[in-house]
Amino acid sequence: MDFYTGEVILINKPLTWTSFQVVNKMKYLIRNSKSQIRIPDPSQANNTQRSTNKLKIGHAGTLDPLATGLLIICTGKQTKNIETYQAQEKEYTGTFYIGATTPCFDLEKPIDQTFPVDHITDELIIKTTEQFIGCINQTPPLFSAIKINGKRAYDIARAGQTAEMKPKQITIKEFTITKIGMPFVEFKVVCSKGTYIRSLARDFGLALNSGAHLTALCRTRIGEYKLDDAMSIEQFNNSIV
């Protein structure tokens, strides 16, 4: 691999890691790999060795710390294509907890409210997914990386403050319930860029006349790139030693 010229690397993001932590870890591993400190072209033998400080690296699409799955890492000239990868269709699998909410719509914060679920049947759960298929307006969670007046929304939320989150149009191509074992509901979603599955959990709970939050999430695909083809951080490290 030539990380300085440009590579696209598929990584299976570990649970609790931020996407930024994955990028930093990979940058560290690449910089400290002896195979990367070399003269790129033998015909340029008089040139100094490539500087490891000039490595460009970034990720194409943030995953929340409590999410796992496919993270596309771009290096070198491939970093110019990050927005192209980010714009591609996404596929997720995960689990909702029906009957309770949290301030951040996932497990980062404890449950703040509980709701009745006796009226909720398997048929109602499956039928309710139809409300979310197609182009819909979705309000992002305050606990997100969206910038509001130059500040990250999650920084505002964690400071105990509030801010207006404007709805955005997204597209959900597929929303399938794969298993029901109340209060847990497992699902698969195929959606456009900008879709927040945590917000989908909140909205799904409201549509059930109850509440819901996300307890597990895994990104399984971005465009044609699949999680099955991704490496762990350890596997990546072993591949460049």
N, C-alpha and C positions, 0 to 999 in steps of 0.2 A: 504493500500500500504506500502511496505517496501522498501523505496528508498535507504537504505544503503546496503541491500543485492542485490537489482537490480530491476529496473522497466523500461518498455518501455512506454513512454507517448506520445500521439499524440496531438499536439498543432496546432491551427490555428493561424499562425503568423499575428500579426496586421500590417497594412500599416505603413510605415516609421520606424518600429523597425528593428534593425539588428538582425541576428540570435544570435549573442553574447549577446545582451541585453536581449533576451528571456531567455537564459541560466542563466544569472546573476539574473534575476528577479525570476526565479523558484528556484534557489539555495537559495535566500533570503527567499522566502516563505516557503520552506521546513525547513530551519534552524530555522525559527521562529514559526513553527507549534508545539504546545505542544505535539501532538500525536507522533511526531518523536523523542522526547527526552525521551527515555524509555530504560529499560533493555530488550534486545532482547530475552532472554531465561530465564523464571522464575527459572530454575534449576541452573542458574548462579547468584543467588541473591547477592552474595558477591562481584561480579564484579562492577566496577564503571559504571555509565551510559555511553551510547554511545556518543562519542564526535561528535558534529555537524560540527566540522572543517574538519572531514575526509570524508565528502560527495564527491563522484566522480560524475560528471555530464557533459554531452556534447551533441552536436547535430549531427545528421547524414545527412549532406548535407546542405550547406549554401543557404539561400534565400536572394536576394538583398533587401535592405531597401524598395524599391518601389514595391516589390512583396508581395503577401499574400499567404496564403494556408498552406499546410501540412508541419510541421516540426517535425521530430522524435527526441524526447529527451530520452537519455539513462542515467540511474543512476546506481551506484554501479557496480556490476560485468557485467551488461549489456553494460557498456562502452567498454568492450573488443570486442563487436560485431558491433561497429559503422561502421567499414569499410564494413562489410557484408551488412548492410542496405544501405550504400551509393552506393554500386555497383548495386543495384536493378534498374529495369526499372522505369522511371518517366513519369508522365502524367501532361500536363499543358493545361490551357486555357488562352486566352489573346487577346489583340488587337494591331494591327499594325496601324500606321499612314503612309499612302502612299503619297509621294511627298515632303518629308523633312527629313533631318537627324540631329542628335545631336552628339557631340563628344563622348558621352558615350553610344550611341545607345538607350537610354531611356530618361525619363523626368528629370533626375538629373541635366542635363545641358540644356540651351536653344537651340533652332534650330540654326544651323550654315549655312545650305544650303537648298535651295528649288529646286525642279526639276519638269519638265513637267509631267502631268498625262493624258492629253487629249487622248493619244493613248491607255490607259489602259482600257480594257473591263473586265466584269465579267468573261468571258470565258478565257481571258489571265491570270487572277489571279488564277483561278482554275487549268489551265493547267500548270502554272509555279511551282506549288507545287510538281509536279512529278520529278523535277530536284533534289529535296532534300530527296527523299525517298531512304533508303538503307544506305550503308557505304559511308560516304563522309568525306572530309577534311574540318575542320572548324578552323578559326583563332579566338582565344578568344579575347574579348575586352581588351584594355589597362586598362580600369576601371574594374578591377577584382581582386580577392584575390590571383591570381597566384604569386608565388615568382620568382623574377628575381635577381640573384646575392644577395640573402638574403633579398631583399626588396619586399614588396607587390606591385604589379603592380599599384593598385589604388593610393598608396602613391606617386609613380613616376608621375602618370598622374596629380594628384592634385597639385603637385609641378611645373606643367607646363613643365615637361620633357617628352621625348619619349623613347620608348624601343622597340626592335624587339620582336613581339609575334609570336611564331612558331605555325604553324597549327597542329591540332591533329585530329586523326581519330575518328569519332563518328558514331553512328547508329541512324537514324530516322526511326522508324517502321511505324508511321502514321503521316500525315500532312494534316489535313482536314480544309477547309474553312467553317465556320459555318454561317457567315453573312457578307454581303458586303453592306456598306453604305458609299461610298467614301466621304472623304479620309480614313475612318476607315474600317478595315477588321478584323473580329473576326475569331479565329482559335482554333483548338485543335491539340496538338502534343504529341505523345508517342515516347520516345527517351531513349538513353542510358545515363549512367553516363558521366559527363563531357561536356554535351551539353549546350551551352549558347544560350538561346532563344533571347537575345539581338543581338548576332551575326547572328542568323537566320534572324532577322528583317533586319539587314544591308544587308545581302546577298540576301534576297528576293527582296529588293528594287532594288539592282543592276541587278538582273535577269529580272526585269521588265523594265530595261533601265530607271530607275528613282532613287528614294531614299526612305528609310523608317526608322522608329524607333518604339520602343516599348512604348505603352502608358499604358498598363495594363497587369499584369501577375498573375496567380494563379496556384499553384501546387495542383493538385487534387488527386494524387496518387503516392505512392512509393511502388513498388512491390504489395503486397496484402493489404497494409495499405491505407485507403481511408480518404479523408478530411471529409467526412460525419461522420466519427467516432471520429473526433478530438474535443478537448475542447478549449475554449478561455482561456486566462490567468485568467480572473475573475472566470470562472467555475472551473478551476484547484484549485484556491485558496479556493473556497467554499468547494471543495471536501476533503480538508485536514485540515480544521479548526477543 
